[in-house]
């Protein structure tokens, strides 16, 4: 009986919020590893906000997924076939197989994971790309000083949760912004932020004033839109604004809100430093990050939470939910049985 | 016969573009130096765009001039009376006497100038605050690398003219933007920029494309508004944007143009670094600046031009002209006979 693999292709580019119709689940024959190749079975697929950008063909820092192509994404996989020296069936690897149950690889760009050192899924979260994004963006751009106030949007998410915890480790105050009372409670009580504010509350600006009586020195931007507008008046002179994501704007089809010229005016008078970045810009910090973060996770100074859905076919719905903030912590798809 | 002094006070706050009615020329008795005081006679008054901000009471990095107060500003003065050790009548000093013919001083913040080393007026321009603004903003934030393209707005002005010339010294290409053919010719032919574009031309965006075929790596922002919007699409990934001034927006009463969210989006995808600054943020670089710039001016690597009006009473009209771009180089008011 011929085995099959499954994959999810981009069926059509979304206009505004993606819908299930933008994705197509396809059954294909199980590929076979040729000479110098590996066959990988996906265990975990990472869902991340940047994927929304890849679904569009607007100019960005990376090429879009073509219509009909498999959606890209970070994965943890098991090697189930190998004709490549150095890889054995049973090895667990970090790679970029994308939204599919199986993939071929020539081994380039793969990193072997040690399932006894840390749960392999963390290589997609706190010990992976989102963790490095938080670490490098906060420390290289935000540069929080002891006693300063750091505000982070999407504070219960994979990046934001780590930003606030590192801010605390560095002696700063950490104030989160998240969607809803449950997330806010988690950010305060479990992650140990000094406070967490609900961005759905109409009183967000007043709440920021109360939570940040000495103003905001670092605003780690994951969200954009109305949240940024609420934060702006509270930013201190010389505020640093690592610009990591704009999830509230990704589905925007019509712009609204303040004018660019008004942002430039406050950026001048209050001497902000606004700097856009993506994680690969800081690849050189990867080693420091991994050493520090492994220690912090082991010591319990950095905690994390995963939001897991089962089955590749549920990835589109989970991704749509992620863009709406339905996830709670790092969003993962358990594609196959977790080997680790 | 009692001698009199003259001064110009803020008569009323402007709404939009300042008018002559916002200023009031006052005749007052000549002050007398008391114990530990100096009496200064103003030789040169500097006019600078930042003064527009001081006329408003919107929050900014410095306190506004109060209605009825003398307008502030940098000055070169002659000591005409001294009961302060270390100062003699005839000394020429750099200070902040503001828009008046005479002022008392306790000596704090004054710097003695050597008229044999450089024309004293240059202490208000190329060897003073505008020069340091250009030097520090370009080198500390812009960080131009050899072969990169630097674009500077208001390229014939006191700051912009120096920015482009330092960019050339550092091995970068320098492209100016200025108002009108005469200024553009000066920027190219006298200052030695690689090109200079007229911001009044409807083809500015196309002209930028032609003059910067490899895109823009550093945009030194003096202007804001429509010029920034024309520059934005041509900025390369990792562009640095020293945000020094927004003269085109200072008189704005109604905002227009692109949305803040759209700026944030390109700043993220192209990883811009936008940083507002004022010259005092870089006071620590003053010594390096003075040594380098003195040498560059002496060697003819940095040229400068002054736009001079005679008489304190003409300062308001000259200032209104400055905001319209009517000046050509550093705008000065010759308040008294130039001693140097």
Interface residues (C-beta under 8 A of the other chain):
Chain A: X53 X59 X60 X61 X221 X224 X225 X228 X229 X237 X243 X244 X245 X246 X249 X252 X255 X256 X257 X258 X259 X260 X261 X262 X263 X264 X265 X267 X268 X269 X270 X271 X272 X273 X274 X275 X276 X277 X278 X281
Chain B: X53 X59 X60 X61 X221 X224 X225 X228 X229 X237 X243 X244 X245 X246 X249 X252 X255 X256 X257 X258 X259 X260 X261 X262 X263 X264 X265 X267 X268 X269 X270 X271 X272 X273 X274 X275 X276 X277 X278 X281
